[in-house]
């Protein structure tokens, strides 16, 4: 019973976090506002999350997982699947995509724990992209596939940033150009 209550509280906090981000961006999602919206006490928040950033990154992680082409981790996705998943995340969740990039850059510079978390996430994405490239071309040297994966992610992250700064930018069109012929 206690476990279920904890899960329900966690869900309420994450729902409140997403709502507040959509309404007021990163600045509007304070711990106080999150707790008020979720109707929980700050102690309950801190029992589940170490910081506001952790709650926000958890909400972002859920949105990314929702578009994951291989949520079971079977290792069968192709590079096109991974790029299309990134496109779905940025276009379906523009507020969370914006927050993700803002935390990755700003938070990663000023907070080592956030930097470590973002680097772990980046390394995992590089591995998935590299492995997809190797599935497409088993003769490709692993080191070259790793460099290509880094370059692809750098480009798609740059396109995402461009689309956040300029809503008229064709993010999906540019990102799809990264899909190998």
N, C-alpha and C positions, 0 to 999 in steps of 0.2 A: 504494500500500500504506500509506504513512504517513497519507494523507488518511483512509482507511478506519479506521485505528487511532484517529485523532483523533475521528472520528464515534462509534466504539464507546466510547471513553473518555467523551465528552460524554454519551452515552446512559446510561452507568453512573452518572455523577455525577447526572444529572437523576432517574434512577430512585431512587437513594439519597436524594436530597433529598426527593422525594415520600414515600418510606417513612418517613423520619425526621420529617417534618412530621406525618404521620398518627399516628405513635407518640407524639411528645412536643411537638408544636407548634413554634412558631418558636424557642423557647429550646432545644429538643432538636436542632435542625438546625445544629450548629456546623460550621465548616469541617473541624475534626478528625474529627468524627463522620461527616460526608459522605465524606471521603477514606477513612476506615476501612471504611465500609459499601461504598463503590464499589471498594475495593481499588486505590486510586491514590495517588500521592504528591501532596503539597501543590503542588509545582511544576507538575504536570500540571493540577491544578485551576486554578491561576493562569494557565496558558497559555490556558485556555478561558474563564475568567470573572474579572472584576475583583474580585468580592466575593461573599460569601454571598448578599447581597440580589439580585445579578444572577442567580445560579443559581436562586434561589427565584422571582424574577419570570419567568424563562424557563420554569420548570415551570408557573407559573400561566398564562403566555401559551399554552403548549401545550394546557392544559385549555380555555382560552377558544376557541382555534382549533378544537379538536375539536367544539365545538357551534356553530360559525359557520354560519349559514344560507347564506352566500355566500362560501365560502373562496376561490373564484377571483376575487373582486372584480368580478363582472359588473355589480353595482349593480341587481339585480333583486329584492332582498329587500323585504318589506313591514314596516311597524312591528310587526305581530303576530309576524313571524318573529324580529325582533330581541329583542323582549320574551321570547318563548318560549326563545330561545337563552340569555338571561340567567337565566331560571328554571332551565333544564337545568344551567347552570354551578353555580348556588348549591345546587341540590338534589342533583346528582350528585357534586359536589366540595366538600362543605361545609368541609372543612379548608382547601383552597386558597382558597376564597372568603373565609374568615375571615382567612387570612394576607394575601390581596390587600388587603382593607380595612384591616387593621392596618398594613401597609407604606404604603399610600396615605396614611393619616392620620398615623401616627407617623413613618414614614421621610421622608415628604414635608415634614414640618415641620422635621426636623433635618438633612436631607441634600439639598442642592440638586440633585445628579445624579438622585436618586430623584424629587424633585419635578418636575424637567424631564421625566423619562421618563413619570411618571404623567400629567402635563398633556398630553403628546403623545398618549398613549393616550386620554385623555378627549376631546381635540379631535377625534380620529379617530372616536370613537363618536358625538359630537355631529353630525358631518358625515353619518355613516351614518343616524342617526335623522332628521336634517333632510331628507336626500335621499329617504328612505322616505316622509316626510310629504308632500313635494312631488310624489312619484309618485302618491300617493293623491289629492292635490288640487293640480293644476297651477296653479290660480288663487290659491293661498295665497302671500302675499308671502314672499320668502326670509327676511327678518328675523323675521317672525312664526313661520315654521317653525323657525328657529334657537332662538327663545325657547321654543317648545313642546318642542323636542328637549332643551334644557337642563332644563326643568321635569320632563319624563318621566324623564330620567336621575337627577335629584335625588331624585325620588320612589322610583324603583326601588332606588337606592343606599340610601336611608333604610330601605326595606322590608328590604333585605338585612341591613343593620346590626341592625334590630329582630329579625330571625329568628336572627341569631347570638347576640344577648343573651337572647332568649326563644325556645327551640326549639319552643314550642307555637304561636307566631305563624304564621298562614297566609300565608307569603310568596307562594306561587304564586297564591293567590286574590286577594290585594291587587294583585300585579303585573299580573295579567290584567285588572283593572279599568282599567288604563292604556291598554288597546287600544281605539282609537277604534271606535265602533259602525259 
